[in-house]
Amino acid sequence: MSYSAHFMDFKGSSIPSGMKKLVVNKLSPNFREAVSMQTVAVPTPGDADLLVRNRFVGINASDINYSAGRYDPSVKPPFDAGFEGIGDVVGLGLSASSRYTVGDTVAYFGSGAFAEYTVVPAKETVPVPAVKPEFLTLLVSGATAYIALKRLGDLVKGETVLVTAAAGGTGQFAVQFAKQAGCHVIGTCSSNEKAGFLKSIGCDRPINYTTEDLAKTLRKEYPQGIDVVYESVGGSVFDVAVNSLANKGRLIVIGFISGYQTASGIPAFRGGTLPVKLLQKSASIRGFFLPHFLSDYREALGSMVKMFAEGKLVCEVDHGEMAQEGRFIGLESVFRAVDYMYAGKNLGKVVVDVAPTSVSNSKL
């Protein structure tokens, strides 16, 4: 009998023998094609691990990059999907018990989150005060905005910042952190409802690109150019962003969601004149990939949790209430949630409720 078995809360939480999880069986950017639901044994945590019963899991644009095998070509299917979860510790290994106990609430950023139970190394988890989906928004979306702007934005009070997909999971945080730095913030979005939300979190100039021409609006209203762009769309939006940069402007590439669903994963890009444009303006383009900045992660998370607790940070969550089939409840609704996000319907961070309280509080 392993040490970890001694620390499994079999009586208190009635851990079932089997569970559901999502597995990538075939490499494809089409999530439904790549991923299937499987019933497997609930895993046993190793010495330094926690067994977490997931309550909420987060949906990320990069979920389909992962299912397409774009991050690590050496990883072959089958492999687990999902980057972030929040839930209760229901079992743990002996070493892990020095920091945690059964019943603790933790959030984590790692692989294999799209499951009813996930084994996570204790060192990769963060204790949180409650199982609130708002804390989940901070793990990837919030941390990306916080660290990217701090390390690569070089924000100066009074500068002009453009956030693309500003009402999305990470855009909402970029807007708020840029405002906290004393900047004038422009945010692009796709509906008047999203524009209203952006105003409510401090965005000075929301631009609904379905009713206004982004390039023309920026040229007319910001002739001096944009100092910092937080860019996650790619394609034609990236082109507009480059052309709108001010002297010494910085464009931070967070992603390029417009290309993720294509076979290559990369939107069309005509970059022939890019060196000239950067030189003429002494401008720069900077890439940001969260796993490269893990040394900043704990400070970022601690700071954001404090801001949220003090009411200084809005963490907008989209549970899918406006989705065609309603709220995203149960692991099977991850497929719908990914589709919903790629249809551009979300306002805030898309979150799936894996185990509603009525289920998780009962004896399974």
TAVEN-V736332 format. One record per run of one state. SS is the DSSP state (~ for helix, > for strand, _ for the rest). FROM is the first residue (numbers start at 1). TO is the last residue. Records with the same first field share a line. If there is no record, write none. Layout:
SS = FROM-TO ; FROM-TO
//
This chain:
_ = 1-2 ; 7-9 ; 14-17 ; 25-30 ; 42-48 ; 59-62 ; 68-78 ; 81-83 ; 93-94 ; 99-104 ; 110-114 ; 116-116 ; 128-132 ; 154-159 ; 164-170 ; 181-183 ; 190-191 ; 201-204 ; 209-213 ; 222-225 ; 232-234 ; 244-244 ; 254-256 ; 261-273 ; 282-283 ; 288-289 ; 310-316 ; 319-328 ; 330-330 ; 343-348 ; 354-356 ; 361-364
~ = 3-6 ; 10-13 ; 31-34 ; 63-67 ; 95-98 ; 122-124 ; 133-153 ; 171-180 ; 192-200 ; 214-221 ; 235-243 ; 257-260 ; 274-281 ; 290-309 ; 331-342 ; 357-360
> = 18-24 ; 35-41 ; 49-58 ; 79-80 ; 84-92 ; 105-109 ; 115-115 ; 117-121 ; 125-127 ; 160-163 ; 184-189 ; 205-208 ; 226-231 ; 245-253 ; 284-287 ; 317-318 ; 329-329 ; 349-353
//
